[in-house]
Each structure stands twice: as structure tokens, then as C-alpha cells.
């Protein structure tokens, strides 16, 4: 009875014509449209690097090897997104592909961070799971995360292909990678949005090529 009375009272009150933040949302979307349109246009000029990553990705998966993916923060989420699209599916029904995000096992991450330090949370997993012919993919907007740098060094020593997807600035990670795709922005939020576009492009190409 109380809930019905409360709801009736709420409905009787004058309702705002628009939500309070309507104009803020519209303005934010307009700004994002401009920023992303410009950034995607600039990214298109770097299609050669992205095509080379796609080629390596397809070759690795076609040969029966696996992909190990890592990142920190929002880039950890992108690593998991990348793995989910290829172990699950992106657009097509097909066999799952062996892609492992190194950011998901909380017991491994906390044990290694506690016993060795956070800088080793990925390198221990690369050392454990990485094999000759595999691919290590690192997402990093800065390209300077110590845990990714250590993982890239060990991956190279173990003869994995090392791919970096970073922001615009040249970085230490780029120096360690076989191929780097630098998205043409320095702002973290826009770089992460472009990293998602890179993920979708790579997943789409991999599905088309491997399921053909």
C-alpha cells in the first residue's frame, strides 16, 4: 500500500522535460564524434603495421600456436576482450582459437605480486606458458609499464613474436616489440577506444582467414 501511494505521489509531481544531464551527454557525444573521426583517419595511415600484426596473428593461430595477451587497468580489460572474442566468437560460428589473457587468474596474479612483486605478474606467466612460435600481445597506452617490459623481454628470449599496441608516443615497449601499432593519440581514454577498434579489426580478419 505504501509503495503504491509513493509511486502515485511521484507520478503526480511535475516531470522535467529532459533529463538533467541531457545537454551534457549530447555535447560529450558531439566532441567524441569529432575526436574519433580525426583519430580513425590518422590510424588509417598506419594500416601497414596493423596489416602486419594481422598477418602474424593468423600465421600463429593457423600453425597451432597460441596468443598470450596482457595489459594493465583499462588495457587489462582490452586484453580480456581480445581473448574473449577469439576463444568465444566475434561474428562467425567457428572453432575456438587458443588465446589466453594473462590478467585473469587472481590467484596467480596475487601470489606472484606478493612473492616477487607486481613487476613480475606477467613475466612468470610468459615463462610458464610461452613456447617458441607463440605470440605475445601487449596493450599499453604509455608503453612504459615495467611488468609488460619484463614480459616482452622474456617473450623475445623464448622466441615468441612480440606485438605492442600503444599510444602515440614512442616507448620502451616499442623498442622491445617486433611490431608496434601506435594509435595516433596521447589521451588515455581515446587511445583505449582506438585499441578496441584495433581488437575488432584483428578479430574480424582472423575469423575470415581462419574459417575460410
Buried (B, 14 or more C-beta within 10 A) or exposed (E): EEEEEEEEEEEEEEEEEEEEEEEEEEEEEEEEEEBBEEBBEEBEEBEEBBEBBBEBBBBBBEEEBBBBBBBBBBBBBBBBBBBBBBEEBBEEEBEEBBBBBBBBBEEBBEEBBEEEEBBBBBBBBBBEBBEEBBBBBBBBBBBEBBBBBBBBBBBBEBEBBBBBBBBBEEBBBBEBBBBBBBBBBEEBEBBBBBBBBBBBBBBBBBBBBBEE
